[in-house]
Amino acid sequence: MYGSFTRCDDCAFTLDAIDTLTLRPEPAVAGSAMGEEEQRNGNGPKEGRKSKYAVACSIVGSIISILMGYGKHPLSLSLSLSLSLSLSLPVHIDTGVMSGAMLFIKDDLKTNDTQVQVLAGILNICAVVGSLTAGRVSDWAGRRRTISFAASIFFVGSVLMGLAPNFATLLVGRCVAGIGVGYALMIAPVYAAEIASAESRGALSSLPDISISLGILLGYVANYLLAMLPLVYGWRAMLGLGALPSAALAIGVFAMPESPRWLVMQGRVDEALSVLRRECGTEDEAQVRLAEIKTAAGLAVDSAPGVPAPKSSGKGVWKELFLHPTPPVRRILVAALGVHFFNHLTGIEAVLLYSPRIFKAAGIASRNEVLAATVGVGVTKTVFILAAILLVDRIGRRRLYLTSLAGIIASLACLGLGLTVVERSAPHHVAQWAVVLAITTVFTFVASFSIGVGPVTWTYSSEVFPLRLRAQGTSVGVAINRLINATVSMTFVSLYKAMTIGGAFFLFAGLSVVAAAFFYFLCPETQGRPLEEIEQVFSHGWFARHQEATATLEMRGSTMAEGNGTAI
């Protein structure tokens, strides 16, 4: 769209040893005089490379880059970004450890099934409170301080859980941690979307899901190792584990840059430009990105530094979202909230949180074998999310999401069949094929979810809202996500007792079919589009294919006009 300017992947970080992890920059648009001339002369944008080192830093940095500084090299921005993404790590260590800890809590505190379900779901109920307040706080205090605040809250919750002498204290700790979860799940993808370039935004804003998976995996591993401790200490050590990365993140976050979009909203244009210079390869590109952001924020491109963007009150933002939305905002709201609504109706939380029970139902008797199998689930989830990060900016959000749902539907149907056969078999005459089918499809289900629906939900919902509505819109999406998560967590045991465990997964398969229809018809592709242009895509009716085609034609016409020096 900008003639010969290429986006920030032109400054991508290269390492000669790597040739597999590449990101293709946005090609010059057909019809652009400047783009065609450069291509003929061989001076057009070269294929950007995202080196293995940079990707590894962004992923591994989600665990260990807490205290890294922010220098002037573009790589430092990637490292700083990874620091924010590490917020998801301690939050989801809890998800992993809770699956095993519930086995020991039940023995130690003598809890019943109702208390177990409340304990599993209360964290997500309280996360709704955190997510709904996080949007306003992040607009007021900034993305960086909100990340630190979220980590601090989760630290307190983890300490309370780790020291809990009884069920009541444990429940309070879960509530406090839940508020931190709500903040974390809202702010991490927003920060990632606002600081990444259009070409790498999908991969980088999917990285919170990597931290989620690593956290769950570490939780499963901790369950397996800490199960050897005495009963009174084992589950407390499991639940207190999340305090360690939370404490480091709460301090290390101040080595990060602030979101340039938030800085522009505060009138701190010089600081925003400084961040963009580190992110982009050239001064021209940084200036183009700054102009886009200022326009989206309601500022004149030539406005003086220090002039803040026009601010809507909190009430004004909520009115625009829910009471008087424009047609594009209404469609954005349906798409963003819909992907969160269906995210957990696939049954992923039931599989992750209750996987020990599922494996027992499938015929694995030993507690150690059950915990070892859950570690395999965590490894599978992490590996396939890594694959998703490599694919989301190459093949697009829609294709990845819909392919993922096809795998989910098939896996859930087979899992339901296998568990139904096992459940109806005589104790010593269980069909071996059904046991193998049930165990195998747990892994194929987790793989299918992790390569599409999981990461795309967070990427898509954080990028579709316009800047003025992004924080609050994302916070509502997270609130819905946590409510559905809590509903599944707190009802799954009762559900499978009422309709059999196989029947529960047949129900999730049916809901996943509805999710596929929803995404196919109502969620247009956002791959490669600058954040400031995505609202325009939703300006052309409800159906995704029509939205994409019309928006592409309009943008192509605008680009041709710019290349010819005319206006449309």
C-alpha positions, 0 to 999 in steps of 0.5 A: 500500500505504501509504494516502495516502503516494505514493512518491518520484516525487511529488518528481520534478523538473519542467521546463516545456519537457518533457512527453515524459519522464514517470514515472507514480507508483503509483496508490492501490490500489483498495479503499484508503479513504484513496486513494479519498477523496483521488481524490474530493477531487482531492488524490490523488497527482499524476502525477510527472514526470521532467524532461528535465533530470534524465534528461539529468543522470543520463545525461550525468552518467554521463560528466561529473558526476564531481566534482559535489557532493551538496547538499540538493536531490533533484536532487543524488541523481540526479546522485550516482546517475549518478556510480556508473553512470559506473563502467560507462563506462570498463569498456565503452570497453574492449569497444568499442576491443577490437573494433578493437584486435584488428585492429592487435594481430594485425598488430603483435604477430603473434598467431594466432587462438588468442591473439586469442580468449584476449585477448578472453576473459581479461578476463571470466574474471578478472571472475569473480574480481572479481565473486565477491569484490565482494559481500563487500567491498561489505557490509564496506566499503560500496557507495561505497568499492567503486565507488572500488576498482573504478575504481582497479583498472581504471585500473591495468589500462588503464595496463598495456595502454596501455604493454604492450611485448609480448603477455604484458604485455598479457595481464596488463593484461587480467587486472587490468582484468578484476578491476575489471570484475567489481567494477564490474558487481556494484556499479553496479546494486546501488547503483542499485537500493538508492537509487532509488524503486520507480517509478523503479528500473527506469529508474535501474538500467538506466542502467549499461547506458547507460554500457555503450553509451556506453563501447562507442560511444566505443570504436568512435569511438576505433578509427576516429580512432586507426586513423590513428596509427602501428601501434605507437601506435594500439592502445596508445592505444585500450586506454589510453583507459579510464584517464582516466574511471577515475581521475576516478571513483575520486576523484569517488565520494566526493561521492556518498551511501552506500546507505541500505540499507547504512547501516541494516545498519551501524546508521547509521540517522540517516545513512540517513534523511538520504539518504532525505529527499533522495530523497523528497518528504516526511518521512512518505514518508522515514519509511515507506521507512526502516521498510520497510528496517529491517524487511527488515534484521531490525531493529524499526521503533522500534529505536534509532539505532546498533543494527546489523542482525543480521549473517550471516557470509559463510558463512551467506549462501552457505549460505542461497543454495546449501545451505539456501535457502528456497523463495522464495530458491531461485526467486529464485536460479533467476530471477536467475542464469538471466537472466544465463546467457541474456544472452550466449547470445543472441550479443551479445558475438560481434556487438559484439566481432567485428563487424568480422569479421562486416562483412567476411564480409558483403562490406565490404572496406575497414578504414575502412568496417568501423570506420565500420560498427561506430560505427553499431552503437554508436550503435544500441545507445545509442539503443535503450537510451535508449528502454528506460529510458523504457519499463521502468517503464511497460510492465514488465520482462516485456513489454520482455524478451519483446518484445526476445527476439522481435526477437533471434530474428528478427534472428539467423535472418535474419543466419544466412541472409544470412551463409550465402548470402554465404559460399556464393556465388562471390567475384564473384557474391554475392547483393546481397540477402544482403549487405544482409540480413546488414548490416541484421540486425546493426543490428536484432539490436543494437537488439532486444537493447538495448531489453530483454534488455540493460538488463532483465537488470541491473535484474531481477537486482539487485532480486529478491534480499532485502537480506541476500542482495543483494550476494552474490547479485548477485555470483554473477549477474555471475560467471555473466554473465562466464563465459558472456561469456568462453565466447562471446568465446573460442570464437566464431572456432573455432565459426564455423570449425567450423560456418560463421558463419551456422550460429553465429548459427542456434545463438544463435537457438535458444538465444534461444528457450530464453531466452524460454521460461525468462523467460516461465514462471519470472520474475514481474513486479517493476515498481513493487514496493518491494524489500522486497516482491519476495521475497513475490512468489516465495513462491507456486510456480514459475510467474510468472503464478501468483506475480504474481496471488497476490502482488497479491491478498495485497498488496491485502488487506493494503492494504484492512486498513490502510485500515480500521484492521484486521489480516488 
